[in-house]
């Protein structure tokens, strides 16, 4: 497997999940040789995750999120949406996802991608879900409040911009105020 072995094993759930952070570097366009081969291999392993056992929820979800981030950062918004959707779908049915800050972040990522392609209605739905889940996560784990509140704040700011774009100025102002109070 060459130089991509650690990332491929992490995606397959056989290694340290923190190594997943190397995936976006592998997916940069214009790569040749070993990095291109590795990129293709990583994408293949992400695709194969659909057949992995249900007990690897985080690996299955996170791999798609990281790949979605890589595509989003390359302005390939419409390509990132199915990956974010699948990540949300994978994590949603599991116990306590309704108060899981990482699940909230996945919803916010999907909302951001929908906004980028102009689907403001869906974006609104996923931003609303992200805010509710972040608030529940803060209530559930008060010791993580500083981490979760920072993530909630950035989500509220993005959500306020969306509401302004939808012509909902009062709601936009309310969300901005809520963000400023965190």
N, C-alpha and C positions, 0 to 999 in steps of 0.2 A: 503494500500500500504506500510505500514511500513516505514523503514528508507529511501526508495528511492523515496518517494512522491515528494519532491521538484524537483528532476531531471526529473522525469516522467512528471510532469506538465510543466516544462520548455520545454521539448521536444515536448509536445503536443501544445505548444504555449500559454499556459494559465498562465505562470509565467514569472519570470525575465530571459531573455535569457542568462544572465551571469552565471546562474546556470548550463548551459550546460557544463561548464568547469569541472564539477564533473564526467562527463560520463566516461572519460578514466580510472579513479580509479575503477569504477564499472565493467569494462571489463577485469580486470586483470585475467589471468588464475589461476586456482587452488582454487578459492573461494568456500566456502561451506555455507550452511544455508541461512540466510537472504541476504547476499551479492550476492550469486549465484542466488537466486530467483529474486532479484532486477535486476541483470545483464540481465537475460532472459526477464524480464518485459521491461527494457529499450530498448533492441534490438527489441522487439515486437512493441513498440511505434515508433521507428525509421522506421520500416517497414510500419507501418500504416500511416506515414506522406505522403505517395504517394496519399492518398485520401483527404488530407486537402485542404482547399481552396487556390487558387492561391495568395491571398494577404498575405500569410505567407511565402514569399520567403526566408527571412533570416533564419527563424526557420527551414524550410525544408532543406535548403542548409547547414546551420551550424551544424545541428544534424548529418548529414552524414559526414561532414568534421571531426568532433570530433571523431566519431566512426572510420573513416578511419585512423586518427592519432593514435588512441589506437591500432588498428591492425598493423599499420606500425611499431610502436615502439616495438611491440612484434615480429617483423620480419615476419609478416604474410602479405607480400607485395601483393601477388596476391588477397588476400581477401580485401585489402584496395582499389584496383583499381576500382571496380564497385561503391563503395561509393563515391570516388572522382569524377568519371565520372558523376554520377547522380547529385552531387552537382554543377558541372560545367554546366550540362544540364539545371538544374533548374534556375540558375542565368543568363545564357547567354542571353535569349530573353528579359530581362528586360531593360528598358531605362537606359542608362548611364553605363551599365555593362562594356563597352569598356574603361571606365576610372575609374573603381572601384578597389581600391587597394586590397580589400578582394577577389574580383573575380580573380585578378592577383595571389594572394596567393593560391587560389584553383587550378589554372592552374599550379603553381609551385609545389604544393603537388602532383598533378597527374603526372607531369613530373618526379618528384623524385621517385614515385612508379613504373612508367614504366622503369626508369633506373635500379631500384633495381631488376626487373625481367628480365632485359636484352633486353627490347624492346627500343633500343636506338633511332630508327627513330621516334616513337611516343613521346618519351621523348623530343627529339629535338623540335618537333612541339609545345609541350605545354610550354617548356621553352621560346621559341621565343615569343609565345603569352603573357606569363607572363611579359616578359621584355617590350613589347610594351604597355601593359595595365598599368604597373607601371609608365612608363614615361608619359602616358596620365593622370594618376591620379595626378602626381606631377604637371603637367601643369594646371590641373583643380583646384587643391586645394593647392596653393603654401604655405599656412600656415601649411600644414601637411608634408612639404618637408622632415624634419628631420626623421619623422617616416617612410615615404614611401621610402626615399633614403636608409635607413638602410636595409629595406626589399628587395629593388632592388639590393643592393650591395651583399647580401647573395645569391640571385638568380643568379646574374651574375657570382659569384664565382663557384657555382654549375654547371652552364651552361658551363663555361670555362672548367671545368673538363670533362664534357660530350664531348665537342668538341675535347679535347685532346684525349679522348678515341676513338673517331671516326677518329683520325688521321688528324684532321683539326687544325694543330698547329698554323697557322697564325690567324685563327678566335679565337682560345683559347687565344692567347696572346692579341688580341684586346679586348676581353671581360674582361680579367684580368686587363688590363690597364684602361678600362672604370670603373671597380669596384674600382680600387685604387684612381680614381679621384673623387669619391663621398664623 
